[in-house]
């Protein structure tokens, strides 16, 4: 169960990394972290605005 949640949480960063061609040997972790932070912060902001 935790593995499925983790993969879902990291999915936006993985998709963008694959799209721009960053391999696992490159610094994929930094790009994935950046994209995930931007994506989940945007989702959180929209949810907060919806319920505000």
C-alpha positions as CSV (number, residue, x, y, z in Angstrom):
1,X,0.0,0.0,0.0
2,X,2.8,2.5,0.9
3,X,4.6,1.6,-2.3
4,X,1.6,2.5,-4.4
5,X,1.1,5.8,-2.6
6,X,4.8,6.7,-2.9
7,X,4.7,5.9,-6.7
8,X,1.6,8.1,-7.1
9,X,3.2,10.9,-5.2
10,X,6.4,10.8,-7.3
11,X,4.6,10.3,-10.6
12,X,4.6,13.9,-11.8
13,X,8.3,14.2,-11.4
14,X,9.0,10.9,-13.0
15,X,6.8,11.7,-16.0
16,X,8.6,15.1,-16.6
17,X,12.0,13.5,-16.1
18,X,11.2,10.8,-18.7
19,X,9.7,13.4,-21.1
20,X,12.9,15.6,-21.1
21,X,15.2,12.5,-21.2
22,X,16.9,12.6,-17.8
23,X,18.3,9.1,-17.2
24,X,18.7,7.6,-13.8
25,X,22.5,8.1,-14.0
26,X,22.0,11.8,-14.3
27,X,20.8,14.1,-11.5
28,X,17.2,12.9,-11.9
29,X,16.4,13.3,-8.2
30,X,16.8,17.1,-8.2
31,X,14.5,17.5,-11.2
32,X,11.9,15.1,-9.8
33,X,11.9,16.9,-6.5
34,X,11.5,20.3,-8.1
35,X,8.6,19.2,-10.3
36,X,6.9,17.3,-7.5
37,X,7.1,20.4,-5.2
38,X,5.7,22.7,-7.9
39,X,2.9,20.3,-8.8
40,X,1.8,19.4,-5.3
41,X,2.0,23.0,-4.1
42,X,-0.2,24.0,-7.0
43,X,-2.7,21.2,-6.2
44,X,-2.7,22.3,-2.6
45,X,-3.3,25.9,-3.5
46,X,-6.3,25.1,-5.7
47,X,-7.8,22.8,-3.0
48,X,-7.3,25.6,-0.4
49,X,-8.9,28.2,-2.7
50,X,-11.8,25.8,-3.5
51,X,-12.6,25.3,0.2
52,X,-11.9,28.9,1.3
